Amino acid sequence: MAAQRLRLVAPGGDRVTVDLPAAAPVSHVVAGVRFAGGSFGTGFQIGPRGYHDFACTHVAPAQTRERLVVHGREVVVAEAGDGQTSLATLIGTYHELMTVYAGPAPHRERVLSLFGSLRIEDHVDGMTVLPRAATLLDSAGEHLVVVVRDHGSLSIPAPRHAAGLLPRHAGAPTKHGEVWKTGYARSFVLGCPAGVAEVHLADTPAKTEQERLDWLDGIGVAWERG
């Protein structure tokens, strides 16, 4: 079976190679990272250009409240009509970096301080987001999500956060590693020599269950230091 290969850059700067059967088109790729230090913790999502507008239109309807500039990049702040949720998104050349707040839009100083505490580089194959040294923050979680139309999705955690996902017993062999069924319907853990992924199969009539299992068998994940 023909294969396709994605070469992605994770938020922390390491690179990830994802092998997939070529017949299944990739819908989109997003990433997430969370930083923590002391009593502080915040999470971000990274998506392609248009990610903020899509979220404000289709996910959590919100209106723009303010536009700021941080390190030469625009940051857009939006607030839901009921004031229960707000978003702040930095617009890069290829990707957008979003964080979600509970409640009304925060004061501009808070948004400027948050995005100003990060070192952000945007590339065609991914956006890197790292805390500046003076913040004393560390990554508390990092992952990528690859969505494949009519087949399912892969959630790929960074190696330092992946070890706890692997069962102690052997799994069923696959083309690139081994796989285990989880306790959740249509969910699996895929283990490869250099990476792990949680795979969730889609539930649509477009493909048969066997076609999705064949797709799962052809997935490979490998991390390498950036």
Salt bridges, closest charged atoms under 4 A:
ASP14 OD1 - ARG225 NE 3.46
ASP19 OD1 - ARG5 NE 2.65
GLU66 OE2 - ARG108 NH1 2.34
GLU74 OE2 - ARG67 NH1 2.88
GLU96 OE2 - ARG49 NE 3.59
GLU121 OE1 - HIS123 NE2 3.55
ASP122 OD1 - HIS95 ND1 2.74
ASP125 OD2 - ARG15 NH1 3.20
ASP138 OD2 - ARG160 NH2 3.52
GLU209 OE1 - ARG186 NH2 3.01
GLU209 OE1 - ARG212 NH1 4.00
